[in-house]
Amino acid sequence: MKIAIIGTRGIPNNYGGFEQFAEYLSLGLVKKGHDVTVYNSHLHPYKESIWNGVKIEHIYDFEHIIGTAGQFVYDFLSILNSRKKDFDIILELGYTSSAVFFDMHPKNSIVITNMDGLEWKRSKYSKYVQKFLLYSESLAAKNSDYLVSDSIGIKSYLMDKYSLESYYIPYGAYSFNKPDKTQLQHYNLQEFSYSLLIARLEPENSIEMILDGVVNSDSKTTFLVIGKNETKYGKYLKKKYELATNIHFINGIYDMNMLNNLRYFSRVYFHGHTVGGTNPSLLEAMASNSLICAHKNQFNSAILGDDSFYFSSSTDVTDVLNSVAKKEHESFLKNNLKKIDDLYSWEKIINDYERLFEEALTSKV
């Protein structure tokens, strides 16, 4: 099959979840013999036309000039370019800045949209932007040839709101079984002597709730906050917690081996995401033998079940930090690793996407 992946800043990943997903999925599909193109922003540091067998289509991106509006131009130009390529399948990752251009997709290609999370609920957006995103969601839902939900919660939402079926295919993760504690030296850490969170620093990821809990806890061990922090909200957080000497803000890390080791040797891993489906960083924490404390909501509990601690307030975070010892909860770690192997392995996810693509092409014929 000739497949395009559109809607990310590009691969190899140096940004976030969808970029990582595009990286792993494209590599997996190429290994299965498919012709795969990933659309990259020209601002991406990788400038070659091929990456490990994946074709890279570089598209001019105005975001550095005109801000968020540049994302719409980038998606529009990507869709225009796809009209020249005769793709069998176009996989759109998300819809926020592409749905308004759905009529521009090539008529002979099958358009499949991964609907991501409930973007219009993100508190960082104004009411006007939230209304627009809900409109974009409806356009993508109604105009795509097929929909993919990365969580059961999103699948149920699409059925309840739009009476539309979607294919449930979550994200994947690779089990991490080669820990190397020497990696911790880079941050002057000792094994199991610190806790952490890894997330985009945005309000809906419960960053303040978690860090308020850290400040109020008896434990004054190191707490790492990993995520790009030169944003307006990131600067606000650094200012708010500047007197908490055990809280260390670290910018985004995209070395997967480093991230896996940081997760593996952590005392508690906090996952505060509240909006959206199956979050890649949560699966990676499970795959890296992390003891997890997650925000209590339907998306997180659907994945973790009883194999996690949960928080709904900063007090809950404080209680976990004051009382939890990783060695006492080996069953959580073992059960979560089994879920990765049985439900969320990349091999399974790639196979599920390939099967969907093949079914879509067969139905078209």
FINUBA-171671 format. One line per 4 residues: their letters; for each residue x, y negated, z of N, C-alpha, C. Coordinates in steps of 0.1 Angstrom, whole numbers, plus 2048, in hexadecimal, padded with zeros to 3 digits. Layout:
N
a> X,Y,Z,X,Y,Z,X,Y,Z  ...
END
This chain:
365
mkia> 808,80C,800,800,800,800,809,7F4,800  803,7E9,7FA,80A,7DC,7FA,803,7D3,804  80A,7D0,80F,804,7CA,81B,80A,7BD,81E  802,7B3,822,807,7A6,827,803,7A4,835
iigt> 80C,79E,83D,808,79A,84B,80A,78B,84C  7FE,785,84F,7FE,776,84F,7F9,771,85C  7FE,766,861,7F8,760,86D,802,75F,878  80F,762,876,819,760,880,823,756,87C
rgip> 82C,753,885,837,74A,882,842,752,87B  841,75F,87C,84B,767,874,853,771,87C  85A,77A,875,862,784,87C,871,782,877  87B,787,87F,879,78E,88C,874,784,897
nnyg> 86D,78A,8A0,866,782,8AB,86F,779,8B2  86C,76C,8B3,872,763,8BC,868,759,8C2  85B,75E,8C3,851,755,8C7,847,75C,8D1  840,766,8CC,836,76C,8D5,830,779,8D1
gfeq> 824,77C,8D6,81E,789,8D4,81B,78D,8C6  814,784,8BF,811,788,8B1,81D,78A,8A8  828,782,8AB,834,783,8A3,83B,791,8A6  83A,795,8B3,840,7A2,8B6,838,7AD,8B0
faey> 82A,7AB,8B0,822,7B5,8AA,825,7B6,89B  826,7AB,895,829,7AB,886,836,7B2,884  840,7B0,88C,84D,7B6,88B,84C,7C5,88B  846,7CA,896,845,7D9,898,83C,7DF,88D
lslg> 831,7D9,88A,828,7DF,881,82E,7E0,873  834,7D5,86F,83A,7D4,861,845,7DE,860  84E,7DF,86A,858,7E9,86A,853,7F8,869  848,7FA,871,842,808,871,83C,80B,863
lvkk> 835,802,85D,82F,804,850,839,806,845  844,7FE,846,84F,800,83C,855,80D,83D  857,812,849,85D,820,84B,854,82A,845  847,827,844,83D,831,83F,83C,830,830
ghdv> 844,827,82A,844,825,81B,83C,81A,815  836,812,81D,82E,807,818,836,7FB,815  830,7F3,80C,836,7E6,808,830,7DB,811  838,7D5,81A,833,7CC,824,83A,7BF,823
tvyn> 832,7B4,822,837,7A6,823,831,79F,82F  83A,799,836,836,790,842,839,782,83E  82F,779,841,830,76B,83E,837,764,849  842,75D,846,84A,756,850,84A,747,84E
shlh> 849,740,859,84B,731,859,859,72E,854  85B,724,84C,869,720,848,871,71B,854  86B,718,85F,872,714,86B,878,720,872  874,72C,86F,879,738,875,888,739,872
pyke> 890,73D,87C,89F,73D,87A,8A3,748,870  89B,752,86E,89F,75D,864,89B,758,856  8A5,757,84D,8A4,751,840,8A5,75A,834  8A7,767,837,8A9,770,82C,89B,775,826
siwn> 89B,77B,81B,88E,780,815,88A,78E,818  893,795,81F,890,7A3,823,895,7A4,831  88D,7AB,83A,892,7AE,848,88E,7BC,84B  899,7C4,84B,897,7D3,84E,88D,7D9,845
gvki> 88D,7D5,838,883,7DB,82F,876,7D4,82D  874,7CA,836,867,7C2,836,86A,7B6,82D  862,7B3,823,863,7A7,81B,85F,79B,824  866,790,822,863,784,82A,85F,779,81F
ehiy> 853,773,821,84F,768,819,850,75B,821  859,753,81E,85B,746,825,852,73C,820  84A,736,829,840,72C,826,843,71F,82D  842,714,826,846,707,82C,83B,704,837
dfeh> 841,700,843,839,6FD,84F,83B,6EF,853  830,6E7,854,830,6D9,857,82F,6D7,866  82E,6E1,86E,82B,6E0,87C,835,6D6,883  842,6D7,87F,84C,6CE,886,84A,6C0,882
iigt> 842,6BD,878,83F,6AF,874,832,6AA,879  828,6B2,877,81A,6AD,87A,814,6B5,886  81B,6BD,88D,816,6C4,899,80D,6CF,896  802,6D1,89E,7F9,6DC,89D,7F3,6DD,88F
agqf> 7F0,6D2,889,7E9,6D2,87C,7F2,6D9,872  7FF,6DA,874,808,6E1,86B,805,6F0,86A  7FF,6F5,875,7FC,704,875,7F1,706,86A  7E8,6FD,869,7DD,6FF,85E,7E3,6FE,850
vydf> 7EC,6F5,84E,7F3,6F4,841,7FB,701,83E  802,706,849,80A,712,847,801,71E,843  7F6,71F,84A,7ED,72A,847,7E7,729,839  7E4,71D,836,7DE,71A,829,7E8,71D,81E
lsil> 7F4,719,81F,7FF,71C,815,802,72B,815  801,732,820,803,740,820,7F8,747,818  7EC,743,81A,7E1,74A,813,7E2,747,804  7E5,73A,801,7E7,737,7F3,7F2,740,7EC
nsrk> 7FD,742,7F3,808,74A,7EE,803,758,7EC  7FB,75D,7F5,7F7,76B,7F4,7EE,76E,7E8  7E8,764,7E2,7E0,765,7D6,7E9,769,7CA  7F6,767,7CB,7FF,76B,7C0,805,779,7C1
kdfd> 802,780,7CC,80A,78C,7CF,803,799,7CD  7F6,799,7CB,7EF,7A6,7C8,7F0,7B0,7D4  7ED,7AB,7E0,7EE,7B4,7EC,7E1,7BC,7EC  7E3,7C9,7F0,7D8,7D1,7F3,7D1,7CD,800
iile> 7D9,7CA,80A,7D4,7C7,817,7DA,7BA,81C  7D2,7B1,822,7D7,7A5,829,7D3,7A6,837  7DC,7A7,840,7D9,7A8,84E,7DB,79A,854  7D1,794,858,7D1,786,85F,7D2,788,86E
lgyt> 7DC,783,874,7DE,784,882,7D9,777,888  7CD,778,88E,7C6,76C,893,7BF,764,889  7B8,75A,88D,7AF,752,884,7AF,743,887  7B6,73F,891,7B4,731,896,7B6,726,88B
ssav> 7C0,728,883,7C3,71E,878,7C2,724,86A  7BC,730,869,7BB,735,85B,7AD,738,857  7A3,739,860,796,73D,85D,78F,733,854  792,726,855,78C,71C,84D,790,71E,83E
ffdm> 79A,726,83B,79E,728,82D,79B,736,828  791,73D,82F,78F,74B,82C,78B,74C,81D  784,743,817,77F,744,809,78B,744,800  797,740,805,7A2,73F,7FC,7AA,74C,7FB
hpkn> 7A7,756,803,7AE,763,802,7AC,769,7F4  7B6,770,7EF,7B4,777,7E2,7A8,780,7E2  7A0,780,7D8,794,788,7D8,796,797,7D7  7A1,79B,7D1,7A4,7A9,7D0,7AB,7B0,7DC
sivi> 7AF,7A7,7E5,7B5,7AD,7F1,7AB,7AF,7FC  7AD,7B9,804,7A5,7BC,810,7AB,7B4,81C  7A2,7AB,822,7A7,7A3,82D,7A2,7A9,83A  7AC,7AC,842,7A9,7B2,850,7AE,7A8,85A
tnmd> 7A6,7A4,864,7AA,79B,86E,7AB,7A1,87B  7B7,79F,882,7B8,7A3,890,7B3,796,897  7A8,798,89F,7A1,78C,8A4,7A7,787,8B1  7B2,78C,8B6,7B9,787,8C1,7B0,786,8CD
glew> 7B2,77C,8D5,7AA,77A,8E1,79F,76F,8DF  799,76B,8EA,78F,761,8E9,796,753,8EA  79B,74F,8DE,7A3,743,8DE,79C,737,8E2  78F,736,8DF,787,72A,8E3,785,728,8F2
krsk> 789,732,8F9,787,731,908,794,72B,90E  79E,729,907,7AB,725,90D,7A9,717,912  7AD,715,91F,7AA,708,926,7B3,6FD,921  7BE,700,91A,7C7,6F6,915,7C0,6EE,90A
ysky> 7B5,6F3,904,7AF,6EC,8F9,7A4,6E3,8FE  7A2,6D8,8F7,796,6CF,8FA,789,6D6,8F6  77E,6D0,8FB,771,6D6,8F7,76F,6D6,8E8  774,6CC,8E1,772,6CB,8D3,77A,6D6,8CC
vqkf> 786,6D8,8D0,78F,6E3,8CA,789,6F0,8CE  784,6F2,8DA,77D,6FF,8DD,772,702,8D4  76A,6F7,8D1,75E,6F9,8C8,763,6FD,8BA  76D,6F6,8B6,773,6FA,8A8,778,708,8A8
llys> 77F,70C,8B2,784,71A,8B3,779,724,8B3  76E,721,8BA,763,72A,8B9,75D,72B,8AB  75D,720,8A4,758,720,896,762,728,88E  76F,726,890,779,72E,888,777,73D,88B
esla> 775,740,897,773,74E,89B,767,754,893  75C,74D,892,750,752,88B,753,753,87C  75B,74A,876,75F,74B,868,767,758,866  771,75A,86E,779,766,86C,771,773,86E
akns> 768,773,878,760,77F,87B,757,782,870  751,778,86A,747,77A,860,74C,77C,852  758,777,84F,75E,778,842,769,782,83F  76E,787,84A,779,792,848,772,79E,843
dylv> 77A,7A6,83B,775,7B3,837,774,7BD,842  77E,7BC,84B,77F,7C5,857,784,7BD,862  780,7C1,86E,785,7BA,87B,78C,7C4,883  796,7BF,88A,79E,7C8,894,79D,7C1,8A1
sdsi> 799,7C8,8AB,799,7C3,8B9,7A5,7CA,8C1  7AC,7C2,8C8,7B8,7C9,8CF,7B4,7CD,8DD  7A7,7CB,8E1,7A3,7D0,8EE,794,7D4,8ED  790,7DC,8F6,782,7E0,8F6,779,7D4,8F9
giks> 77E,7CB,902,777,7BF,905,774,7B7,8F9  77D,7B5,8F0,77B,7AD,8E4,772,7B4,8DB  773,7C1,8DA,76A,7C9,8D1,75C,7C7,8D6  759,7C8,8E3,74C,7C6,8E8,747,7B8,8E5
ylmd> 750,7AE,8E7,74C,7A0,8E5,748,79E,8D6  74F,7A3,8CD,74C,7A2,8BF,73E,7A8,8BB  73C,7B3,8C1,72F,7BA,8BF,723,7B2,8C6  726,7AD,8D2,71B,7A6,8D9,718,798,8D2
kysl> 723,791,8CE,721,784,8C9,71D,784,8BA  723,78C,8B2,721,78C,8A4,71B,799,89E  718,7A2,8A6,713,7AF,8A2,71C,7B5,897  729,7B4,899,733,7B9,890,73B,7C4,896
esyy> 73D,7CF,88E,746,7D9,893,755,7D5,890  75E,7DA,898,76C,7D8,896,773,7E4,89A  77F,7E5,895,788,7F1,898,790,7EE,8A4  790,7F6,8AE,798,7F4,8BA,7A6,7FA,8B8
ipyg> 7AF,7F1,8B6,7BE,7F5,8B6,7C5,7EB,8BF  7CA,7F0,8CA,7D2,7E7,8D3,7E0,7E4,8CE  7E7,7DD,8D5,7F6,7DB,8D3,7FD,7E8,8D8  80A,7E9,8D5,812,7F4,8D9,81E,7F0,8E1
aysf> 825,7FA,8E6,831,7F8,8EE,839,804,8ED  846,802,8EE,850,80E,8EF,854,810,8FD  853,81C,902,858,81F,90F,866,81C,910  86A,816,91C,877,812,91E,87E,81B,928
nkpd> 888,823,924,88D,82D,92D,89D,82C,92D  8A2,820,92A,8B1,81F,92A,8B4,812,932  8B1,812,93F,8B4,806,947,8C3,804,949  8C6,7F7,949,8D5,7F3,94B,8D5,7E7,954
ktql> 8D8,7EA,961,8D8,7DF,96A,8E3,7D5,968  8ED,7D8,960,8F7,7CE,95D,8F1,7C2,956  8E5,7C4,94F,8DF,7B9,948,8DA,7AE,952  8D8,7B2,95F,8D3,7A8,969,8DE,79E,96C
qhyn> 8EB,7A1,969,8F5,798,96D,8F4,78A,966  8EE,78B,95A,8EC,77E,952,8E4,774,95A  8DB,778,963,8D3,76F,96B,8D7,770,97A  8E2,776,97D,8E6,778,98B,8DC,77E,994
lqef> 8D6,789,98F,8CC,790,996,8D1,79E,99B  8CA,7A3,9A5,8CC,7B0,9AA,8BF,7B8,9A8  8C1,7C5,9A5,8B5,7CD,9A2,8AB,7CD,9AE  89E,7CC,9AA,893,7CC,9B3,893,7C1,9BE
sysl> 89A,7B6,9BB,89B,7AB,9C4,894,79E,9BF  88C,7A0,9B5,885,794,9AF,878,799,9A9  86F,78F,9A7,862,792,9A0,862,788,994  858,78A,98B,858,781,980,84B,781,979
liar> 849,778,970,83F,777,966,845,774,958  83F,779,94E,843,776,940,837,772,938  836,765,934,82A,760,92D,82D,753,927  824,74F,91D,823,741,919,81F,739,925
lepe> 825,72E,927,821,726,933,815,71E,92F  809,724,931,7FD,71E,92E,7F3,720,93A  7EA,717,93D,7E1,718,948,7DA,725,949  7D5,72A,93E,7CD,737,93F,7D5,743,942
nsie> 7E2,742,943,7EA,74D,947,7ED,74D,956  7E6,745,95D,7E6,745,96C,7F3,742,972  7FB,73A,96B,809,737,970,809,730,97E  801,726,97F,800,71F,98C,7FB,728,997
mild> 7F1,72F,994,7EB,738,99F,7F6,742,9A4  7FE,747,99A,809,750,99E,813,749,9A6  818,73E,9A1,823,736,9A8,81F,730,9B5  812,72C,9B6,80D,728,9C4,80E,733,9CD
gvvn> 80B,73F,9C9,80C,74B,9D1,81A,74E,9D5  824,74C,9CC,832,74E,9CF,836,744,9D9  833,737,9D8,837,72D,9E2,832,730,9F0  826,736,9F0,820,738,9FE,823,746,A04
sdsk> 82B,74E,9FD,82F,75B,A02,83A,75B,A0C  83B,765,A14,846,766,A1D,853,769,A16  852,770,A0B,85E,774,A03,863,768,9FB  870,766,9FD,877,75B,9F6,881,760,9EC
ttfl> 87E,76D,9E7,887,773,9DD,884,76C,9D0  88D,76D,9C7,88D,767,9BA,880,76A,9B2  87A,760,9AC,86E,762,9A3,872,75C,996  872,764,98B,875,75F,97E,868,75C,976
vigk> 868,750,96F,85D,74C,966,863,74B,958  860,755,950,866,757,943,85C,752,938  860,748,931,857,742,927,85C,734,923  859,730,917,85D,723,912,858,718,91C
netk> 860,710,921,85C,707,92B,85E,6F8,928  861,6F5,91B,863,6E7,918,857,6E1,912  84B,6E7,915,83E,6E1,911,83A,6D8,91C  82F,6D1,91A,82A,6C7,924,826,6CF,930
ygky> 81F,6DA,92F,81B,6E2,93A,827,6E8,941  831,6ED,939,83D,6F3,93F,844,6E8,948  845,6DC,943,84C,6D2,94A,844,6CE,957  837,6CF,956,82F,6CC,962,832,6D7,96D
lkkk> 832,6E4,968,835,6EF,972,842,6ED,978  84D,6EA,970,85A,6E9,976,85B,6DE,980  853,6D3,97E,853,6C8,987,84C,6CC,994  840,6D3,992,838,6D7,99E,840,6E0,9A7
yela> 848,6E9,9A2,84E,6F3,9AA,85D,6F0,9AC  861,6E4,9AA,870,6E2,9AA,876,6E4,9B8  86E,6E3,9C2,873,6E5,9D0,873,6F4,9D4  86D,6FC,9CC,86D,70B,9CF,879,711,9C9
tnih> 884,711,9D1,891,715,9CB,892,724,9C7  888,72C,9CB,888,73A,9C6,881,73C,9B9  87A,732,9B4,874,732,9A7,87D,72D,99C  880,736,993,88A,732,988,882,733,97B
fing> 882,728,974,87C,727,966,886,72A,95C  883,734,954,88C,739,949,885,737,93C  88B,732,932,884,731,925,881,73F,91F  87A,73E,914,876,74B,90D,883,754,90A
iydm> 881,761,90D,88B,76B,90A,886,774,8FF  88D,776,8F4,888,77F,8EA,891,78B,8E7  89A,78D,8F0,8A3,799,8F0,89B,7A4,8F7  895,7AD,8F0,88C,7B7,8F6,893,7C0,901
nmln> 8A0,7C3,8FE,8A7,7CB,908,8A9,7C3,915  8AB,7B6,914,8AC,7AE,920,89F,7AD,928  894,7AB,920,887,7AA,926,883,7B7,92D  886,7C2,926,882,7CF,92C,88A,7D2,939
nlry> 897,7CE,939,89E,7D0,945,899,7C7,951  896,7BB,94D,891,7B1,958,884,7B7,95D  87B,7BC,955,86F,7C2,95A,872,7CF,962  87A,7D7,95D,87D,7E4,964,882,7E2,972
fsrv> 88B,7D8,974,892,7D7,981,88A,7CC,98A  87F,7C8,985,877,7BE,98E,870,7C5,999  86D,7BD,9A3,866,7C2,9AF,857,7C3,9AB  851,7B8,9A7,843,7B7,9A2,843,7AF,995
yfhg> 83B,7B3,98C,839,7AC,97F,82B,7A6,97F  82A,799,97E,81D,793,97E,818,790,970  80C,793,96D,806,791,960,7F9,789,962  7F9,77C,95E,7EE,773,961,7E5,770,956
htvg> 7E6,777,94A,7DE,774,93F,7CF,776,942  7C7,76D,93E,7B8,76E,940,7B0,76D,933  7B6,769,928,7AF,768,91C,7B5,771,911  7AC,77A,90B,7B1,782,901,7B1,791,904
gtnp> 7B7,798,8FB,7B6,7A6,8FB,7C2,7AD,901  7C7,7B7,8FA,7D2,7BE,8FF,7DF,7B6,8FD  7E5,7B1,908,7F0,7A9,907,7FD,7B1,905  805,7AE,8FC,812,7B5,8FA,81B,7B5,906
slle> 81C,7AA,90D,825,7AA,918,820,7B3,924  813,7B5,925,80E,7BE,92F,812,7CD,92B  811,7D0,91F,814,7DE,91B,823,7E0,91D  82B,7D6,91A,83A,7D7,91B,83E,7D9,92A
amas> 836,7D2,933,839,7D3,941,836,7E2,946  82B,7E7,941,827,7F5,944,832,7FE,93F  837,7FC,932,841,804,92C,84E,803,932  850,7F8,93A,85D,7F6,940,85D,7F9,94F
nsli> 854,801,953,854,806,961,852,7FB,96C  84A,7F1,968,848,7E6,971,83C,7E9,97A  83D,7E4,986,832,7E4,98F,82A,7D7,98D  81E,7D9,989,817,7CD,983,80C,7C8,98D
cahk> 80B,7BB,98D,800,7B4,994,7FA,7AB,989  7EE,7AE,986,7E7,7A7,97A,7DB,79F,97F  7D8,795,977,7CC,78D,979,7C0,796,977  7B7,795,981,7AB,79E,980,7A1,79A,976
nqfn> 7A1,7A0,96A,797,79E,960,795,7AA,958  78B,7AA,94F,787,7B6,948,792,7BB,93E  79A,7B1,939,7A4,7B5,92F,7AF,7BC,936  7B4,7B7,941,7BF,7BE,948,7BB,7CB,94F
sail> 7AF,7CB,955,7AB,7D7,95C,7A8,7E2,952  7A4,7DF,946,7A1,7E9,93C,7AD,7F1,938  7B9,7EA,939,7C6,7F1,936,7CC,7F7,942  7CC,7F0,94D,7D3,7F5,959,7CB,7FE,962
gdds> 7BE,7FD,962,7B6,805,96B,7BA,803,97A  7BC,80E,980,7C0,80E,98F,7CF,80E,991  7D6,80C,986,7E5,80D,987,7EC,800,988  7E6,7F7,98F,7EB,7E9,990,7E5,7E2,99C
fyfs> 7EC,7D8,9A2,7E6,7CF,9AB,7E0,7C4,9A3  7D6,7BD,9A9,7CF,7B3,9A2,7CE,7A6,9AA  7CD,79B,9A4,7CC,78E,9AB,7C1,786,9A5  7BA,77E,9AD,7B0,774,9A9,7B3,767,9AF
sstd> 7BD,766,9B7,7C0,759,9BE,7CF,75A,9C2  7D4,74E,9C5,7E2,74D,9CA,7E4,755,9D7  7DA,756,9DF,7DB,75E,9EB,7DD,76C,9E8  7D7,772,9DE,7D9,780,9DA,7E7,782,9D5
vtdv> 7ED,778,9CE,7FB,779,9CA,804,779,9D6  801,770,9E0,809,770,9EC,809,77D,9F3  7FD,783,9F4,7FB,790,9FB,804,79B,9F5  804,79B,9E7,80B,7A5,9E0,81A,7A3,9E3
lnsv> 81F,797,9E2,82D,794,9E4,832,798,9F2  829,796,9FB,82C,798,A0A,82C,7A7,A0D  825,7AF,A06,822,7BD,A0B,826,7C8,A01  828,7C5,9F4,82A,7D0,9EB,839,7D4,9E9
akke> 83B,7E1,9EA,848,7E7,9E7,847,7F0,9DB  84F,7EE,9D1,84E,7F6,9C4,84F,805,9C6  858,809,9CF,85B,817,9D1,84F,81F,9D7  845,817,9DC,839,81E,9E2,82E,820,9D8
hesf> 830,81C,9CC,826,81D,9C2,82A,823,9B5  832,82E,9B6,837,835,9AB,82C,83A,9A2  820,83D,9A8,815,843,9A0,810,838,996  810,82B,99A,80C,821,990,816,821,984
lknn> 823,822,987,82C,821,97C,82B,82D,973  82A,839,979,828,845,971,81C,845,968  811,841,96E,804,841,966,804,837,95B  80A,82B,95D,80B,821,953,814,825,947
lkki> 81F,82C,94B,827,831,940,820,83C,938  818,844,93E,810,84E,937,806,847,92D  800,83C,932,7F7,835,929,7FE,82F,91C  80B,82B,91E,812,826,913,814,831,909
ddly> 818,83D,90E,81B,848,905,80F,84D,8FE  803,84E,906,7F7,854,900,7EF,84A,8F8  7EE,83D,8FC,7E5,834,8F6,7EB,828,8EF  7F7,824,8F3,7FD,817,8EE,80A,819,8E7
swek> 80E,825,8E3,81B,827,8DC,81A,820,8CF  825,81A,8CB,826,813,8BE,823,81D,8B2  827,829,8B4,824,833,8AA,815,835,8A7  80E,836,8B2,7FF,837,8B1,7F9,82A,8AB
iind> 7FE,81F,8B0,7F8,812,8AB,7FA,810,89C  807,813,897,80A,812,889,802,81C,881  800,828,886,7F8,832,87F,7E9,82E,87E  7E4,827,889,7D6,823,889,7D4,818,87E
yerl> 7DE,80E,87D,7DD,804,873,7DE,80A,865  7E7,813,863,7E8,819,856,7DB,820,852  7D5,827,85C,7C9,82E,859,7BE,824,855  7BD,819,85D,7B3,80F,859,7B5,80A,84B
feea> 7C1,806,848,7C4,801,83B,7C0,80B,830  7C4,818,832,7C0,822,828,7B1,824,827  7AA,823,832,79B,825,831,795,819,82A  79B,80D,82C,796,801,826,798,802,817
ltsk> 7A3,806,812,7A6,808,804,79D,812,7FE  79B,81D,805,793,828,800,784,823,7FE  780,81C,808,772,817,807,770,80D,7FC  77B,805,7F9,77A,7FB,7EE,779,802,7E1
v> 780,80E,7DF,77F,815,7D3,771,81C,7D1
END
